[in-house]
Amino acid sequence: MQIGYPLRIDARGRTAETLDAPHLRDLIEQVLFTIPGERVNRPDFGTGIQQLIFAPNSAELAAAAEFLVQSALERWLGELLIVDAIEIESSESSLQITIAYTLRQTQTQQVEQFFREV
């Protein structure tokens, strides 16, 4: 069991917990949507992907965003997962990120979608 994200109190009045697979999804979400410089003791943590939402859509932007996400996930969560594929879709003020990955510990494959509106 891991501490749930976002941090919250459960029905028992204790810190909410989560299983390992949902916890890994929470960790991926933290890496994706944390802006570099946002964390005091880890100023380089995160991707800054939210800054790309308002950039004009293009093949180059999509490739840059995928590279940005893949490198951040490999750097911060590389011990826990192997990134298999990343797909990023941006439209107006929203961003949808689909990540296919393999858990290193169990060798099981997962696909998760993350959505953010600005």
C-alpha positions, -999 to +999 in steps of 0.1 A: +000+000+000+011+035-008-001+070+002-029+082-021-025+112-044-037+138-040-031+136-003-065+132+015-081+118+046-101+085+042-133+075+060-114+062+090-098+096+095-063+084+084-042+093+054-058+076+024-038+047+009-038+032-026-026+000-042+007-001-062-008+002-097-030+032-090-001+047-071+021+045-102-006+062-122-006+090-096+032+093-098+029+096-136+003+124-132+026+143-109+055+141-133+033+152-163+015+181-147+042+196-124+058+227-139+096+227-135+105+252-107+072+244-089+089+222-063+114+240-041+138+211-034+135+196-070+134+226-093+139+204-124+111+180-115+082+178-140+076+183-177+062+218-184+038+201-208+010+226-199+030+254-215+025+237-249-013+237-247-016+272-264+011+266-290-001+261-326-006+224-334+020+209-356+038+177-362+070+193-347+051+203-315+037+168-311+072+153-315+087+178-290+059+171-265+063+133-268+101+137-263+095+159-233+071+135-217+092+104-224+124+119-211+108+131-179+091+098-172+124+079-179+143+102-156+119+103-126+101+069-129+126+049-149+131+025-120+094+016-119+083+015-155+093+012-192+076+037-215+063+018-245+043+045-264+031+081-259+003+099-278-005+135-272-035+153-285-040+191-281-071+210-290-079+246-280-074+247-242-072+210-235-045+183-235-050+146-236-020+123-231-021+085-235+008+066-222+014+028-227+040+014-202+052-018-187+057-022-149+092-033-143+083-053-112+056-074-127+062-070-164+025-062-169+015-036-195-008-007-187-023+021-208-034+053-190-050+085-202-045+119-186-066+149-195-060+185-185-080+216-193-067+251-188 
